[in-house]
């Protein structure tokens, strides 16, 4: 009996007899409101627990000897595919024209609809190599003309000029997309008409100021995408009217690792960018282009997916639900006393009368 009595003495939740309990309408209202609040808070805490938490960490980039994938998807609404070329140059001086990975061009009509496809090759660049070295001497000029006729360059150039002029008159554009694999060093790649022979380009456009490099960047990324990534150049539109110039995008690439809850690791890159535009003047000797100049950060960002512990959820639920229950209990007592004080005053006055 002594042990049972001692246990009863430390009971923190004593029970009252049912006939001693008084139920009121105000208590019912407070109870309903409290239950609604507790249910809302419970669902909020459960959602907070189920959501994935991302933690960012930084470390020195130790990768060596790897390639850098560049995903490109751009539209040039004012330039036909026949005159566009893509080039890549890295810091070591390596100049790549015929890249290992596939780049495709889609011919577009004036309304932006696809009318044909073409694989980008260095054919135009080879024509440029064959015809770029001209001399002033009559004998040399004659020999070069004969060589060009032998190669069929004059006929090909004439055919190309007519084709491009017709495409410009029809308002043709070009969509360039694909993946470049370049060395993991600073460099640049650009889309331009630089692959054309300078005299052919002059005959087509009548000067560099007439080359409209208006473009729309649908996608530019340096690796696969992870949840929450933001590529700042995606959906970028730069449209020129009655003018031309060179666009330069200075890109800082940050190597990134994304670690999923499943322990899978996704190796990719994110980047920041600044933009610079140089308008062309009437006597400019260079040709307009769209340059992407990139450099790599020596710091790697690691993003880890984490989930809050179950004990964390239980702790928050106890705090939230217990606090709500205590608060509604206090509110019920205050309302009961307030209502009781108002109902007792009239009866007390009637007795005194």
C-alpha positions as YAML, in Angstrom:
chain: A
units: angstrom
residues:
- id: 1
  name: UNK
  ca: [0.00, 0.00, 0.00]
- id: 2
  name: UNK
  ca: [2.84, 2.39, 0.74]
- id: 3
  name: UNK
  ca: [4.34, 2.03, -2.73]
- id: 4
  name: UNK
  ca: [0.98, 2.57, -4.47]
- id: 5
  name: UNK
  ca: [0.26, 5.61, -2.34]
- id: 6
  name: UNK
  ca: [3.68, 7.03, -3.15]
- id: 7
  name: UNK
  ca: [3.10, 6.51, -6.87]
- id: 8
  name: UNK
  ca: [-0.29, 8.25, -6.66]
- id: 9
  name: UNK
  ca: [1.28, 11.21, -4.92]
- id: 10
  name: UNK
  ca: [3.53, 11.97, -7.92]
- id: 11
  name: UNK
  ca: [0.70, 11.71, -10.49]
- id: 12
  name: UNK
  ca: [0.90, 14.87, -12.63]
- id: 13
  name: UNK
  ca: [-2.51, 14.23, -14.22]
- id: 14
  name: UNK
  ca: [-5.09, 13.77, -11.45]
- id: 15
  name: UNK
  ca: [-8.60, 12.75, -12.55]
- id: 16
  name: UNK
  ca: [-11.75, 14.46, -11.37]
- id: 17
  name: UNK
  ca: [-15.14, 12.82, -11.03]
- id: 18
  name: UNK
  ca: [-17.44, 13.22, -14.01]
- id: 19
  name: UNK
  ca: [-20.13, 15.02, -11.99]
- id: 20
  name: UNK
  ca: [-17.53, 17.63, -10.99]
- id: 21
  name: UNK
  ca: [-16.74, 18.53, -14.63]
- id: 22
  name: UNK
  ca: [-18.65, 21.37, -16.25]
- id: 23
  name: UNK
  ca: [-18.89, 21.58, -20.04]
- id: 24
  name: UNK
  ca: [-19.68, 24.93, -21.66]
- id: 25
  name: UNK
  ca: [-20.37, 26.26, -25.16]
- id: 26
  name: UNK
  ca: [-17.37, 28.59, -24.97]
- id: 27
  name: UNK
  ca: [-15.17, 25.60, -24.12]
- id: 28
  name: UNK
  ca: [-16.49, 23.75, -27.17]
- id: 29
  name: UNK
  ca: [-15.67, 26.71, -29.44]
- id: 30
  name: UNK
  ca: [-12.15, 27.00, -28.01]
- id: 31
  name: UNK
  ca: [-11.65, 23.22, -28.39]
- id: 32
  name: UNK
  ca: [-12.65, 23.28, -32.08]
- id: 33
  name: UNK
  ca: [-10.39, 26.22, -32.79]
- id: 34
  name: UNK
  ca: [-7.52, 24.53, -30.94]
- id: 35
  name: UNK
  ca: [-7.99, 21.29, -32.89]
- id: 36
  name: UNK
  ca: [-7.95, 23.17, -36.20]
- id: 37
  name: UNK
  ca: [-4.77, 25.01, -35.20]
- id: 38
  name: UNK
  ca: [-3.08, 21.77, -34.07]
- id: 39
  name: UNK
  ca: [-4.06, 19.96, -37.29]
- id: 40
  name: UNK
  ca: [-2.68, 22.81, -39.41]
- id: 41
  name: UNK
  ca: [0.56, 22.93, -37.47]
- id: 42
  name: UNK
  ca: [0.91, 19.15, -37.63]
- id: 43
  name: UNK
  ca: [0.60, 19.12, -41.43]
- id: 44
  name: UNK
  ca: [3.07, 22.00, -41.69]
- id: 45
  name: UNK
  ca: [5.62, 20.21, -39.53]
- id: 46
  name: UNK
  ca: [5.13, 16.96, -41.46]
- id: 47
  name: UNK
  ca: [5.70, 18.76, -44.77]
- id: 48
  name: UNK
  ca: [8.78, 20.45, -43.30]
- id: 49
  name: UNK
  ca: [10.14, 17.05, -42.29]
- id: 50
  name: UNK
  ca: [9.48, 15.41, -45.67]
- id: 51
  name: UNK
  ca: [11.06, 18.23, -47.70]
- id: 52
  name: UNK
  ca: [14.68, 17.68, -48.71]
- id: 53
  name: UNK
  ca: [17.28, 19.99, -47.21]
- id: 54
  name: UNK
  ca: [20.30, 21.04, -49.30]
- id: 55
  name: UNK
  ca: [23.65, 21.83, -47.68]
- id: 56
  name: UNK
  ca: [26.40, 23.66, -49.57]
- id: 57
  name: UNK
  ca: [30.09, 22.98, -49.01]
- id: 58
  name: UNK
  ca: [33.19, 24.36, -50.75]
- id: 59
  name: UNK
  ca: [36.58, 22.76, -51.40]
- id: 60
  name: UNK
  ca: [39.51, 23.06, -53.77]
- id: 61
  name: UNK
  ca: [38.90, 21.60, -57.23]
- id: 62
  name: UNK
  ca: [41.24, 18.61, -57.69]
- id: 63
  name: UNK
  ca: [40.06, 17.45, -61.12]
- id: 64
  name: UNK
  ca: [42.69, 17.09, -63.82]
- id: 65
  name: UNK
  ca: [42.70, 15.89, -67.41]
- id: 66
  name: UNK
  ca: [38.94, 15.95, -67.86]
- id: 67
  name: UNK
  ca: [36.92, 17.49, -70.66]
- id: 68
  name: UNK
  ca: [34.32, 20.21, -70.25]
- id: 69
  name: UNK
  ca: [30.94, 19.57, -71.91]
- id: 70
  name: UNK
  ca: [29.20, 22.64, -73.32]
- id: 71
  name: UNK
  ca: [25.52, 22.26, -74.18]
- id: 72
  name: UNK
  ca: [24.45, 24.85, -76.76]
- id: 73
  name: UNK
  ca: [21.01, 25.63, -78.14]
- id: 74
  name: UNK
  ca: [20.73, 28.98, -79.93]
- id: 75
  name: UNK
  ca: [18.68, 30.59, -82.69]
- id: 76
  name: UNK
  ca: [19.93, 33.21, -85.16]
- id: 77
  name: UNK
  ca: [16.78, 34.57, -86.81]
- id: 78
  name: UNK
  ca: [18.63, 36.79, -89.33]
- id: 79
  name: UNK
  ca: [21.45, 34.54, -90.55]
- id: 80
  name: UNK
  ca: [21.12, 31.46, -92.80]
- id: 81
  name: UNK
  ca: [22.80, 28.22, -91.77]
- id: 82
  name: UNK
  ca: [25.15, 28.31, -94.78]
- id: 83
  name: UNK
  ca: [27.12, 31.25, -93.37]
- id: 84
  name: UNK
  ca: [27.24, 30.27, -89.69]
- id: 85
  name: UNK
  ca: [30.22, 28.46, -88.20]
- id: 86
  name: UNK
  ca: [31.22, 27.51, -84.68]
- id: 87
  name: UNK
  ca: [34.76, 27.71, -83.44]
- id: 88
  name: UNK
  ca: [36.49, 26.88, -80.14]
- id: 89
  name: UNK
  ca: [39.84, 28.13, -78.85]
- id: 90
  name: UNK
  ca: [41.38, 27.28, -75.48]
- id: 91
  name: UNK
  ca: [44.08, 28.99, -73.44]
- id: 92
  name: UNK
  ca: [46.81, 26.70, -74.75]
- id: 93
  name: UNK
  ca: [46.22, 28.08, -78.24]
- id: 94
  name: UNK
  ca: [44.47, 25.01, -79.58]
- id: 95
  name: UNK
  ca: [42.00, 26.01, -82.27]
- id: 96
  name: UNK
  ca: [39.30, 23.42, -82.92]
- id: 97
  name: UNK
  ca: [36.99, 23.73, -85.90]
- id: 98
  name: UNK
  ca: [35.94, 20.15, -86.58]
- id: 99
  name: UNK
  ca: [35.00, 19.22, -83.01]
- id: 100
  name: UNK
  ca: [34.60, 15.64, -81.83]
- id: 101
  name: UNK
  ca: [31.01, 15.97, -80.70]
- id: 102
  name: UNK
  ca: [27.95, 16.65, -82.80]
- id: 103
  name: UNK
  ca: [26.66, 20.11, -83.58]
- id: 104
  name: UNK
  ca: [23.54, 20.44, -85.69]
- id: 105
  name: UNK
  ca: [22.01, 23.31, -87.61]
- id: 106
  name: UNK
  ca: [18.29, 23.62, -88.35]
- id: 107
  name: UNK
  ca: [17.17, 25.89, -91.16]
- id: 108
  name: UNK
  ca: [14.30, 28.12, -90.11]
- id: 109
  name: UNK
  ca: [11.90, 30.12, -92.24]
- id: 110
  name: UNK
  ca: [10.85, 33.70, -91.48]
- id: 111
  name: UNK
  ca: [8.24, 32.38, -89.02]
- id: 112
  name: UNK
  ca: [10.75, 30.28, -87.08]
- id: 113
  name: UNK
  ca: [9.56, 26.92, -88.42]
- id: 114
  name: UNK
  ca: [12.08, 24.20, -89.30]
- id: 115
  name: UNK
  ca: [12.60, 23.66, -93.04]
- id: 116
  name: UNK
  ca: [15.82, 21.60, -93.10]
- id: 117
  name: UNK
  ca: [18.83, 20.28, -91.20]
- id: 118
  name: UNK
  ca: [22.53, 20.35, -91.83]
- id: 119
  name: UNK
  ca: [25.55, 19.00, -89.99]
- id: 120
  name: UNK
  ca: [28.17, 21.62, -89.21]
- id: 121
  name: UNK
  ca: [31.51, 20.67, -90.77]
- id: 122
  name: UNK
  ca: [34.67, 22.53, -91.59]
- id: 123
  name: UNK
  ca: [33.97, 22.55, -95.34]
- id: 124
  name: UNK
  ca: [33.61, 26.32, -95.47]
- id: 125
  name: UNK
  ca: [36.72, 26.70, -93.32]
- id: 126
  name: UNK
  ca: [38.66, 24.51, -95.76]
- id: 127
  name: UNK
  ca: [37.49, 26.70, -98.61]
- id: 128
  name: UNK
  ca: [38.74, 29.67, -96.61]
- id: 129
  name: UNK
  ca: [42.13, 27.99, -96.16]
- id: 130
  name: UNK
  ca: [42.45, 27.32, -99.88]
- id: 131
  name: UNK
  ca: [41.58, 30.87, -100.93]
- id: 132
  name: UNK
  ca: [42.93, 33.15, -98.19]
- id: 133
  name: UNK
  ca: [46.48, 33.51, -99.51]
- id: 134
  name: UNK
  ca: [46.33, 35.77, -102.58]
- id: 135
  name: UNK
  ca: [49.22, 37.62, -104.20]
- id: 136
  name: UNK
  ca: [49.50, 40.82, -106.19]
- id: 137
  name: UNK
  ca: [51.61, 39.50, -109.08]
- id: 138
  name: UNK
  ca: [49.85, 38.78, -112.35]
- id: 139
  name: UNK
  ca: [51.46, 35.38, -112.80]
- id: 140
  name: UNK
  ca: [50.64, 34.35, -109.24]
- id: 141
  name: UNK
  ca: [47.07, 35.63, -109.62]
- id: 142
  name: UNK
  ca: [46.71, 33.67, -112.86]
- id: 143
  name: UNK
  ca: [48.08, 30.50, -111.27]
- id: 144
  name: UNK
  ca: [45.77, 30.91, -108.25]
- id: 145
  name: UNK
  ca: [42.77, 31.48, -110.48]
- id: 146
  name: UNK
  ca: [43.60, 28.33, -112.40]
- id: 147
  name: UNK
  ca: [44.01, 26.43, -109.12]
- id: 148
  name: UNK
  ca: [40.69, 27.71, -107.83]
- id: 149
  name: UNK
  ca: [38.99, 26.77, -111.08]
- id: 150
  name: UNK
  ca: [40.55, 23.32, -110.80]
- id: 151
  name: UNK
  ca: [39.19, 22.99, -107.25]
- id: 152
  name: UNK
  ca: [35.80, 24.26, -108.34]
- id: 153
  name: UNK
  ca: [35.94, 27.03, -105.75]
- id: 154
  name: UNK
  ca: [34.68, 29.80, -108.04]
- id: 155
  name: UNK
  ca: [31.63, 27.85, -109.08]
- id: 156
  name: UNK
  ca: [30.94, 26.73, -105.50]
- id: 157
  name: UNK
  ca: [31.38, 30.27, -104.22]
- id: 158
  name: UNK
  ca: [29.06, 31.66, -106.88]
- id: 159
  name: UNK
  ca: [26.44, 29.04, -106.09]
- id: 160
  name: UNK
  ca: [26.75, 29.70, -102.38]
- id: 161
  name: UNK
  ca: [26.47, 33.46, -102.81]
- id: 162
  name: UNK
  ca: [23.25, 33.10, -104.81]
- id: 163
  name: UNK
  ca: [21.87, 30.61, -102.30]
- id: 164
  name: UNK
  ca: [22.67, 32.77, -99.28]
- id: 165
  name: UNK
  ca: [21.31, 35.93, -100.88]
- id: 166
  name: UNK
  ca: [18.09, 34.15, -101.66]
- id: 167
  name: UNK
  ca: [17.93, 32.82, -98.10]
- id: 168
  name: UNK
  ca: [18.46, 36.34, -96.73]
- id: 169
  name: UNK
  ca: [15.74, 37.67, -99.01]
- id: 170
  name: UNK
  ca: [13.39, 34.93, -97.75]
- id: 171
  name: UNK
  ca: [14.19, 35.82, -94.12]
- id: 172
  name: UNK
  ca: [15.78, 32.48, -93.26]
- id: 173
  name: UNK
  ca: [17.31, 31.90, -89.84]
- id: 174
  name: UNK
  ca: [19.24, 29.10, -88.21]
- id: 175
  name: UNK
  ca: [19.07, 27.13, -84.99]
- id: 176
  name: UNK
  ca: [22.38, 25.76, -83.71]
- id: 177
  name: UNK
  ca: [22.41, 23.07, -81.04]
- id: 178
  name: UNK
  ca: [24.55, 20.25, -79.75]
- id: 179
  name: UNK
  ca: [27.38, 19.50, -77.33]
- id: 180
  name: UNK
  ca: [31.00, 20.63, -77.45]
- id: 181
  name: UNK
  ca: [33.67, 18.70, -75.57]
- id: 182
  name: UNK
  ca: [36.59, 21.02, -74.90]
- id: 183
  name: UNK
  ca: [39.65, 20.87, -72.68]
- id: 184
  name: UNK
  ca: [39.16, 21.84, -69.06]
- id: 185
  name: UNK
  ca: [41.06, 25.11, -69.36]
- id: 186
  name: UNK
  ca: [40.04, 28.70, -69.99]
- id: 187
  name: UNK
  ca: [39.01, 29.47, -73.54]
- id: 188
  name: UNK
  ca: [36.18, 30.64, -75.73]
- id: 189
  name: UNK
  ca: [33.82, 29.47, -78.40]
- id: 190
  name: UNK
  ca: [31.94, 31.68, -80.79]
- id: 191
  name: UNK
  ca: [29.34, 31.59, -83.52]
- id: 192
  name: UNK
  ca: [30.04, 33.85, -86.48]
- id: 193
  name: UNK
  ca: [30.56, 34.11, -90.25]
- id: 194
  name: UNK
  ca: [34.33, 33.82, -89.81]
- id: 195
  name: UNK
  ca: [34.37, 30.54, -91.71]
- id: 196
  name: UNK
  ca: [33.52, 32.36, -94.95]
- id: 197
  name: UNK
  ca: [36.13, 33.63, -97.33]
- id: 198
  name: UNK
  ca: [36.37, 37.38, -96.71]
- id: 199
  name: UNK
  ca: [35.59, 38.23, -100.36]
- id: 200
  name: UNK
  ca: [32.62, 35.87, -100.40]
- id: 201
  name: UNK
  ca: [31.34, 37.43, -97.16]
- id: 202
  name: UNK
  ca: [31.80, 40.91, -98.63]
- id: 203
  name: UNK
  ca: [29.81, 39.97, -101.73]
- id: 204
  name: UNK
  ca: [27.02, 38.46, -99.64]
- id: 205
  name: UNK
  ca: [26.60, 41.14, -96.99]
- id: 206
  name: UNK
  ca: [28.22, 44.19, -98.55]
- id: 207
  name: UNK
  ca: [30.10, 44.95, -95.34]
- id: 208
  name: UNK
  ca: [30.36, 43.81, -91.76]
- id: 209
  name: UNK
  ca: [27.79, 46.35, -90.59]
- id: 210
  name: UNK
  ca: [25.08, 44.41, -92.47]
- id: 211
  name: UNK
  ca: [25.70, 41.15, -90.60]
- id: 212
  name: UNK
  ca: [22.89, 40.87, -88.05]
- id: 213
  name: UNK
  ca: [23.93, 38.57, -85.20]
- id: 214
  name: UNK
  ca: [20.63, 38.83, -83.32]
- id: 215
  name: UNK
  ca: [20.27, 35.66, -81.29]
- id: 216
  name: UNK
  ca: [18.16, 33.82, -78.78]
- id: 217
  name: UNK
  ca: [19.87, 31.52, -76.27]
- id: 218
  name: UNK
  ca: [17.47, 28.73, -75.38]
- id: 219
  name: UNK
  ca: [19.97, 26.74, -73.35]
- id: 220
  name: UNK
  ca: [23.61, 27.15, -72.42]
- id: 221
  name: UNK
  ca: [24.98, 24.83, -69.75]
- id: 222
  name: UNK
  ca: [28.22, 23.12, -68.83]
- id: 223
  name: UNK
  ca: [26.98, 19.72, -67.77]
- id: 224
  name: UNK
  ca: [23.81, 17.93, -66.71]
- id: 225
  name: UNK
  ca: [21.22, 19.81, -64.69]
- id: 226
  name: UNK
  ca: [20.45, 19.15, -61.04]
- id: 227
  name: UNK
  ca: [17.36, 20.20, -59.01]
- id: 228
  name: UNK
  ca: [17.31, 23.95, -58.42]
- id: 229
  name: UNK
  ca: [20.08, 24.89, -60.86]
- id: 230
  name: UNK
  ca: [19.79, 28.28, -62.56]
- id: 231
  name: UNK
  ca: [21.63, 28.94, -65.80]
- id: 232
  name: UNK
  ca: [21.58, 32.74, -66.19]
- id: 233
  name: UNK
  ca: [21.83, 32.74, -70.00]
- id: 234
  name: UNK
  ca: [18.84, 30.47, -70.59]
- id: 235
  name: UNK
  ca: [16.00, 32.20, -72.47]
- id: 236
  name: UNK
  ca: [18.17, 35.23, -73.28]
- id: 237
  name: UNK
  ca: [17.07, 37.29, -76.31]
- id: 238
  name: UNK
  ca: [19.27, 39.88, -78.00]
- id: 239
  name: UNK
  ca: [17.61, 41.36, -81.08]
- id: 240
  name: UNK
  ca: [19.33, 44.06, -83.17]
- id: 241
  name: UNK
  ca: [17.46, 46.40, -85.52]
- id: 242
  name: UNK
  ca: [19.20, 48.45, -88.21]
- id: 243
  name: UNK
  ca: [22.58, 47.94, -86.55]
- id: 244
  name: UNK
  ca: [25.11, 45.24, -85.80]
- id: 245
  name: UNK
  ca: [27.93, 44.48, -83.41]
- id: 246
  name: UNK
  ca: [29.77, 41.86, -81.40]
- id: 247
  name: UNK
  ca: [28.37, 40.26, -78.25]
- id: 248
  name: UNK
  ca: [30.75, 38.95, -75.62]
- id: 249
  name: UNK
  ca: [29.62, 36.86, -72.67]
- id: 250
  name: UNK
  ca: [32.24, 36.50, -69.93]
- id: 251
  name: UNK
  ca: [31.45, 33.30, -68.05]
- id: 252
  name: UNK
  ca: [32.86, 32.10, -64.73]
- id: 253
  name: UNK
  ca: [32.35, 28.35, -64.41]
- id: 254
  name: UNK
  ca: [32.08, 26.81, -60.93]
- id: 255
  name: UNK
  ca: [32.61, 23.02, -60.75]
- id: 256
  name: UNK
  ca: [29.74, 21.46, -58.84]
- id: 257
  name: UNK
  ca: [28.90, 18.07, -57.35]
- id: 258
  name: UNK
  ca: [25.32, 17.25, -56.43]
- id: 259
  name: UNK
  ca: [24.89, 14.37, -53.96]
- id: 260
  name: UNK
  ca: [21.42, 12.85, -53.80]
- id: 261
  name: UNK
  ca: [19.85, 11.13, -50.80]
- id: 262
  name: UNK
  ca: [20.40, 7.85, -52.65]
- id: 263
  name: UNK
  ca: [24.18, 8.53, -52.49]
- id: 264
  name: UNK
  ca: [24.36, 9.04, -56.27]
- id: 265
  name: UNK
  ca: [26.77, 11.83, -57.29]
- id: 266
  name: UNK
  ca: [26.13, 14.11, -60.26]
- id: 267
  name: UNK
  ca: [29.20, 15.96, -61.54]
- id: 268
  name: UNK
  ca: [28.33, 19.17, -63.37]
- id: 269
  name: UNK
  ca: [29.04, 22.91, -63.47]
- id: 270
  name: UNK
  ca: [27.18, 26.11, -62.72]
- id: 271
  name: UNK
  ca: [28.23, 29.57, -63.82]
- id: 272
  name: UNK
  ca: [27.84, 33.31, -63.54]
- id: 273
  name: UNK
  ca: [28.03, 35.69, -66.49]
- id: 274
  name: UNK
  ca: [28.59, 39.31, -67.47]
- id: 275
  name: UNK
  ca: [27.74, 40.70, -70.89]
- id: 276
  name: UNK
  ca: [29.41, 43.25, -73.15]
- id: 277
  name: UNK
  ca: [28.26, 44.56, -76.54]
- id: 278
  name: UNK
  ca: [30.41, 46.44, -79.06]
- id: 279
  name: UNK
  ca: [28.57, 48.14, -81.94]
- id: 280
  name: UNK
  ca: [30.12, 48.04, -85.41]
- id: 281
  name: UNK
  ca: [31.15, 51.22, -87.16]
- id: 282
  name: UNK
  ca: [31.19, 51.81, -90.89]
- id: 283
  name: UNK
  ca: [34.92, 51.17, -91.37]
- id: 284
  name: UNK
  ca: [35.24, 48.19, -89.01]
- id: 285
  name: UNK
  ca: [37.44, 45.45, -90.44]
- id: 286
  name: UNK
  ca: [36.32, 42.69, -88.08]
- id: 287
  name: UNK
  ca: [33.08, 40.79, -88.53]
- id: 288
  name: UNK
  ca: [30.30, 40.60, -85.93]
- id: 289
  name: UNK
  ca: [30.12, 37.48, -83.78]
- id: 290
  name: UNK
  ca: [28.74, 36.09, -80.55]
- id: 291
  name: UNK
  ca: [31.58, 35.14, -78.19]
- id: 292
  name: UNK
  ca: [31.40, 33.03, -75.04]
- id: 293
  name: UNK
  ca: [34.62, 33.50, -73.07]
- id: 294
  name: UNK
  ca: [34.83, 31.12, -70.12]
- id: 295
  name: UNK
  ca: [37.17, 30.55, -67.22]
- id: 296
  name: UNK
  ca: [37.06, 27.95, -64.44]
- id: 297
  name: UNK
  ca: [36.95, 28.61, -60.74]
- id: 298
  name: UNK
  ca: [39.49, 26.71, -58.57]
- id: 299
  name: UNK
  ca: [36.74, 26.06, -56.01]
- id: 300
  name: UNK
  ca: [34.31, 23.14, -56.19]
- id: 301
  name: UNK
  ca: [30.83, 23.50, -54.68]
- id: 302
  name: UNK
  ca: [29.33, 20.33, -53.20]
- id: 303
  name: UNK
  ca: [25.57, 20.29, -52.70]
- id: 304
  name: UNK
  ca: [24.21, 17.52, -50.46]
- id: 305
  name: UNK
  ca: [20.62, 16.46, -50.08]
- id: 306
  name: UNK
  ca: [19.74, 15.78, -46.46]
- id: 307
  name: UNK
  ca: [16.57, 14.97, -44.55]
- id: 308
  name: UNK
  ca: [15.84, 16.10, -41.02]
- id: 309
  name: UNK
  ca: [15.89, 13.36, -38.38]
- id: 310
  name: UNK
  ca: [12.72, 11.74, -37.07]
- id: 311
  name: UNK
  ca: [13.59, 12.78, -33.50]
- id: 312
  name: UNK
  ca: [13.70, 16.37, -34.75]
- id: 313
  name: UNK
  ca: [10.13, 15.94, -36.05]
- id: 314
  name: UNK
  ca: [8.91, 14.44, -32.74]
- id: 315
  name: UNK
  ca: [10.52, 17.27, -30.76]
- id: 316
  name: UNK
  ca: [8.89, 19.96, -32.89]
- id: 317
  name: UNK
  ca: [5.50, 18.22, -32.77]
- id: 318
  name: UNK
  ca: [5.61, 17.97, -28.99]
- id: 319
  name: UNK
  ca: [6.52, 21.64, -28.69]
- id: 320
  name: UNK
  ca: [3.91, 22.85, -31.18]
- id: 321
  name: UNK
  ca: [1.00, 20.62, -30.15]
- id: 322
  name: UNK
  ca: [1.73, 20.88, -26.43]
- id: 323
  name: UNK
  ca: [2.03, 24.65, -26.63]
- id: 324
  name: UNK
  ca: [-1.23, 24.93, -28.58]
- id: 325
  name: UNK
  ca: [-3.03, 22.70, -26.06]
- id: 326
  name: UNK
  ca: [-1.77, 24.75, -23.11]
- id: 327
  name: UNK
  ca: [-2.68, 28.03, -24.82]
- id: 328
  name: UNK
  ca: [-6.23, 26.89, -25.63]
- id: 329
  name: UNK
  ca: [-6.64, 25.70, -22.02]
- id: 330
  name: UNK
  ca: [-5.66, 29.15, -20.71]
- id: 331
  name: UNK
  ca: [-7.98, 30.81, -23.23]
- id: 332
  name: UNK
  ca: [-10.87, 28.56, -22.14]
- id: 333
  name: UNK
  ca: [-10.38, 29.49, -18.48]
- id: 334
  name: UNK
  ca: [-10.25, 33.21, -19.25]
- id: 335
  name: UNK
  ca: [-13.41, 33.03, -21.35]
- id: 336
  name: UNK
  ca: [-15.23, 31.01, -18.70]
- id: 337
  name: UNK
  ca: [-14.37, 33.54, -15.98]
- id: 338
  name: UNK
  ca: [-15.30, 36.48, -18.18]
- id: 339
  name: UNK
  ca: [-18.68, 35.01, -19.10]
- id: 340
  name: UNK
  ca: [-19.32, 33.97, -15.49]
- id: 341
  name: UNK
  ca: [-18.58, 37.50, -14.24]
- id: 342
  name: UNK
  ca: [-21.09, 39.01, -16.66]
- id: 343
  name: UNK
  ca: [-23.83, 36.50, -15.85]
- id: 344
  name: UNK
  ca: [-23.43, 36.90, -12.07]
- id: 345
  name: UNK
  ca: [-23.60, 40.72, -11.91]
- id: 346
  name: UNK
  ca: [-27.29, 41.11, -12.89]
- id: 347
  name: UNK
  ca: [-28.42, 38.48, -10.43]
- id: 348
  name: UNK
  ca: [-26.44, 40.14, -7.62]
- id: 349
  name: UNK
  ca: [-28.09, 43.52, -8.29]
- id: 350
  name: UNK
  ca: [-31.59, 42.00, -8.29]
- id: 351
  name: UNK
  ca: [-30.98, 40.49, -4.84]
- id: 352
  name: UNK
  ca: [-29.88, 43.86, -3.40]
- id: 353
  name: UNK
  ca: [-33.04, 45.48, -4.72]
...
